[in-house]
Amino acid sequence: MNKANIADAVFEKIGGTKKAAEDAVETVFDFITNSLKKGEDISVAGFGVFVVKQRAAREARNPRTGETVHVPATTVPKFRAGKSLKDAVK
């Protein structure tokens, strides 16, 4: 499943044009991305929550050489599935 498949499913459900369906899907993904960039959480009832988490700086080991390297702190997106989604996948 990819973005084009999602756009096709939207097109089949609502009709209109394929371009409009692609734009709708792209708008949803852009909105999620831009909100996460701002540090905002996104909650979709029955689906899940997109959140931004801070990862602390740490020391890691290069498995090839055994050398210790410093991994800087970073911000990462996370997704927590909602109960309905978890139940549907079971």
C-alpha positions as CSV (number, residue, x, y, z in Angstrom):
1,M,0.0,0.0,0.0
2,N,1.3,3.4,-0.9
3,K,0.1,7.0,-1.3
4,A,-1.2,6.3,-4.8
5,N,-3.3,3.4,-3.5
6,I,-4.8,5.6,-0.8
7,A,-5.6,8.2,-3.4
8,D,-7.3,5.6,-5.6
9,A,-9.4,4.4,-2.6
10,V,-10.4,8.0,-1.8
11,F,-11.4,8.5,-5.5
12,E,-13.5,5.4,-5.5
13,K,-15.3,6.4,-2.3
14,I,-16.0,10.1,-3.0
15,G,-15.8,10.3,-6.8
16,G,-14.8,13.5,-8.4
17,T,-11.5,13.5,-10.2
18,K,-8.3,11.5,-9.5
19,K,-6.4,14.7,-9.2
20,A,-8.8,16.0,-6.5
21,A,-8.4,12.7,-4.6
22,E,-4.6,12.9,-4.8
23,D,-4.7,16.5,-3.6
24,A,-6.9,15.5,-0.6
25,V,-4.5,12.7,0.4
26,E,-1.5,15.0,-0.1
27,T,-3.2,17.7,2.0
28,V,-3.8,15.3,4.9
29,F,-0.1,14.2,4.9
30,D,1.1,17.8,4.6
31,F,-1.1,18.8,7.5
32,I,0.2,16.0,9.7
33,T,3.9,16.7,8.8
34,N,3.6,20.5,9.4
35,S,1.8,20.0,12.7
36,L,4.5,17.6,13.9
37,K,7.2,20.0,12.7
38,K,5.6,22.6,15.1
39,G,5.7,20.1,17.9
40,E,1.9,19.6,18.0
41,D,0.3,16.2,18.7
42,I,-2.4,15.0,16.3
43,S,-5.2,12.7,17.7
44,V,-7.5,10.9,15.3
45,A,-10.4,9.3,17.2
46,G,-10.5,5.6,16.8
47,F,-7.2,5.5,14.8
48,G,-4.4,6.8,16.9
49,V,-2.2,9.7,18.0
50,F,0.8,11.1,16.2
51,V,3.3,12.7,18.7
52,V,6.7,14.3,18.7
53,K,9.2,12.9,21.2
54,Q,12.7,14.0,22.2
55,R,15.5,11.5,22.2
56,A,18.3,12.2,24.6
57,A,21.9,12.2,23.5
58,R,23.7,8.9,24.2
59,E,26.8,6.9,23.6
60,A,26.5,4.0,21.1
61,R,28.9,1.4,19.8
62,N,29.8,0.8,16.2
63,P,29.3,-2.9,15.8
64,R,31.9,-3.2,13.0
65,T,34.8,-1.5,14.8
66,G,33.7,-1.6,18.5
67,E,34.4,2.1,18.6
68,T,32.2,4.2,20.9
69,V,30.4,7.1,19.1
70,H,28.3,10.0,20.4
71,V,24.7,10.1,19.1
72,P,23.3,13.7,19.5
73,A,19.8,14.4,20.9
74,T,17.1,14.5,18.3
75,T,13.4,14.9,17.8
76,V,11.4,12.0,16.3
77,P,7.8,11.4,15.3
78,K,6.0,8.5,17.0
79,F,2.6,6.9,16.4
80,R,0.4,5.3,19.1
81,A,-2.4,3.2,17.7
82,G,-5.8,3.6,19.2
83,K,-7.9,0.9,20.6
84,S,-10.2,0.5,17.6
85,L,-7.2,0.1,15.3
86,K,-5.5,-2.4,17.6
87,D,-8.8,-4.4,17.8
88,A,-9.2,-4.3,14.0
89,V,-5.7,-5.7,13.4
90,K,-6.0,-8.5,15.8
